[in-house]
Amino acid sequence: MIIGIAKGPGDTPNEYTFVTPDSKRQVKTSEFVYYEAEVDGVQRQILGRVVRRIPLRLYPDSFLAHPEVDPAQMAALVGYQTGDEFSQDGNQGADAASAELFEIHVGIMGYHDAQLSAFVNPRIPPRIGWKVYLAPDDALARVLNRVAFNWEEGEARQGGAYVGSLLSRPAFNPLGSGAEVPAAAEVKEQGSGVPVVLDVRSITATHMAIIAGTGAGKSYLASVLVEEMMKPINRASILVIDPHGEYDTLEEIRNAAAFRADDAYKAEVKVVPQQRVKIRVSDLTFNDMRFLLGAQFGLTGAMEYVLRQALDRVEGDRKDKTAWTANDLYAALEYMQGGEEETEFNQSRPSRESGNPSAGDGAGDLDWLADAGRQEQKGSRAKPDLQMRGSARALDWRLKSLFAESPNFDNVESIDLHEIFRPGLCSVLQLNEIDRRQQQVIVAVLLRMVWKARMNAAKGIGGPTERLDYPVFILLEEAHHFAPANEDVVTTNILKTILAEGRKFGVGVGLISQRPGKLDSDVLSQCMTQFLLRIVNEYDQSSVAAAVESASHDLLAELPALSKGQAIVAGAAVNTPLSIRVRQRITRHGGIEPDAPGEWAKYFSEDARRRREVDSAGLPEGPPRGSSNIYRKSRERR
């Protein structure tokens, strides 16, 4: 449909302008239009995005001075016509004059090359007088999406994720999707609008980030993505790190028809509560323990050296590095407190951690090490002096306090990767009642385990329990806690490694954060697909603008104006940055704030009063709930 006539160049070489009355209010910001031009002997449709609209002619102010009088009536009295826009043949008739006229600025994208799967800018701007058309829905769906939409089934084809519809068009209602129909005012008819389908392969291979302010709908969008990836067209293996307990409603996937297939496929969801998240003590590295102990108690340089030596002693030359417990570590510290002689075997053990033990704070407290080194003889080692004994005693107390207070670190039990990762399974690890430092260590250990298992699978080494033979995707909520800017935490380095090299080994990461300004810039820049929801904070806006290269400034300028459920998606998963309306979830949303007034009112209800009476009577509790088998035992109990 013709909507305007080209006027001339815009503010930049890649812009042009056209004039339109836009009586039907179709030419919105971020809308897609095109003109036709011959490129290399082929007639092409050159697509562009509307970046700005400027009024050229409006009603005179005097027409608006009387609120009780319709301005259109006054316009008719003085000769203004009320005709619409351009006729279908592009000629502007006598009845096409309108009280309003707009100059529309368009950023040229180019024509879509199917072989390149990209837009090619022909560098041929429209001449004055050329016709400008509104791009039809079906054509936009073909060129904007990397994965096709299955119109008959009402969902994306294999490898795609239908997340919503184009914001500048009517809300899309897919046939047979099972989703609720949007408000009638937003829908022209069933099947109208432009569905937005993301490339799941790009998301999992090159990582993604969801950035939004509080309450903008980031966890809602993340759940929509999980739903799409768990459908029969994808059958993903997903782990959700949930620090706030917002994703438990994904369990409804198990009973929804959209997640089943004729070949007996049925998506599974496993929610692991915080008390069942276990990390074996022997999986902790020196840096993990130093991070935990240093934050809670503080460690001197001497204590760090003693900790390193104790870990050397318990690990030693064992082929099975996991066959030791916290009791072995306590025994090593007792030796350092007592000063018994070591054997030549103990002296020759290699260091578990590289680096200078006297580096950093507290280096001046380690002068005793030089004397101890001079007194060393083959077959025996000098007894630790008083300072070493005191450091060992203090460290022993700190370790016992740490492990006694945390039920998540265990001598024997550990999360089995094969119980939380499997195609067709989404596992949700709830960490909402675990200390933040311990959350960071737990996530660091899990990431290292996954990384090693996928490397073993890619290289064809290790036994079945040491490999993950399929790609995995890890969704990390509150990512700014696990990779903060200008702060050293144990998860940052392993995250950077996976983000930089995960494509080769099939480990995809999705980061979700409400404070991009507090997220490590290197980590954010490694996510090649970005979802941007409403962001009001100017510092966060500048952080996003620096990290997201594919989104233009006009799109980023819309971030403060986005409503809840609206987003900008840019990067590898789509052919061009898009403003979208997120589709309705199939499962319920779990990240809803509590209704305080409603809860207060319920307190005085008859049912609540009776429950309080029963509770005060001291009746016995019911039987404990059963637990899922998500653990495996170590090969040697100690």
Buried (B, 14 or more C-beta within 10 A) or exposed (E): EBBBBBBEBBEEEBBBBBBBBBBEEBBEBBBBBBBBBEBEEEEBBBBBBBBBBEEEBEBBEEBEEEEEEEBEEBBEEEEBBEBBBBEEEBEBEEEBBBBBBBBBBBBBBBBBEEEEEEBBEBEBBBEEEBBBBBBEBEBBBBBBBBBBBBEEEBBBBEBBBBBBBBBBBBBBBBEEBEBEEBEEEBBEEEBBBBBBBBBBBBBBBBBBBBBBBEEBBBBBBBBBBBBBBBBBBBBBBBBBBBBEBBBBBBBBBBEBEBBBEEEEEEBBBBBBBBEBBBBBBBBBBBBBBBBBBBBBBEBBBBBBBBBBBBBBBBBBEEEEEBBBBBEBBBBBBBBBBEBEEBEEEBEEBEEBBEEEBBEEEBEEBBEBBEEBEEEEEEEEBBBBEEBBBBBBBBBBEBBBEBBEEBEBBBBBBBBBBBBBBBBBBBBBBBBEEBBBBBBBBBBBBBBBBBBBBBBBBBEEEEEEEEBBEBBBBBBBBBBBBBBBBEEEBBBBBBBBBBBEEBBEBBBBBBBBBBBBBBBBBBBBBBBBBBBBBBBEBEEBBEBBBEBBEBBBEBBBEBBEEBEEBBBBBBBBBBBBBBBBBBBBBBBEBBBEEEEEEEEEEEEEEEEEEEEEEEEEEEEEEEEEEEEEEBBBEBEEEE
